[in-house]
């Protein structure tokens, strides 16, 4: 089996005991951001799988956009990252 050489860890263990690898991250060509893809990027950065600078460069994210994902996920969980519930959570 061939493993491509990458900087940093190949996998990390999340608090619930599951393993997250680089293959769990969305592709770099992602343009449609659903909640599950946002969560994958947030978890990847927060648990050290990928550095924030790399995530911003790969996915074309701004600091403000990434920080809004982190705060929405922290406050409301997966539901907070869904575009359909964004308006509801902002009104609270």
NORWOZI-V124149 format. One record per pair of residues at least 4 apart in sequence whose C-alpha atoms are under 8 Angstrom apart, sorted by the first residue. I is the first residue (numbers start at 0). GAP is how many residues later the second one is. Records with the same first field share a line. If there is no record, write none. Layout:
BEGIN
I = GAP, GAP
END
This chain:
BEGIN
5 = 4
7 = 41, 42
8 = 39, 40
9 = 11, 12, 39
10 = 8, 9, 10, 11, 38
11 = 7, 8, 9, 35, 36, 37
12 = 4, 5, 6, 7
13 = 4, 5, 6, 33
19 = 4, 24, 29
20 = 4, 28
21 = 27
23 = 16
24 = 12, 15, 16, 19
25 = 4, 11, 14, 15
27 = 30, 31
28 = 30
29 = 29
32 = 4, 5
33 = 4, 47, 48, 49
34 = 4, 43, 44, 46, 47, 48
35 = 4, 42
36 = 4
37 = 4, 31, 43
38 = 4, 34, 39, 42
39 = 4
40 = 4, 14
41 = 4, 24, 27, 28
42 = 4
43 = 4, 5, 6
44 = 4, 5, 6, 7, 10
49 = 4, 5
50 = 4
51 = 4
52 = 4
53 = 4
54 = 4, 5, 6
55 = 4, 5, 6, 7
56 = 4
60 = 4, 5
61 = 4
62 = 4
63 = 4
64 = 4
65 = 4
66 = 4
67 = 4
68 = 4, 12
69 = 4
70 = 4
71 = 4, 5, 8, 9
72 = 4, 5, 6, 7, 8
74 = 5
75 = 4, 5
76 = 4
77 = 4
78 = 6
79 = 5, 6, 9
80 = 4, 5
81 = 4
82 = 4
84 = 4
85 = 4
86 = 4
87 = 4
END
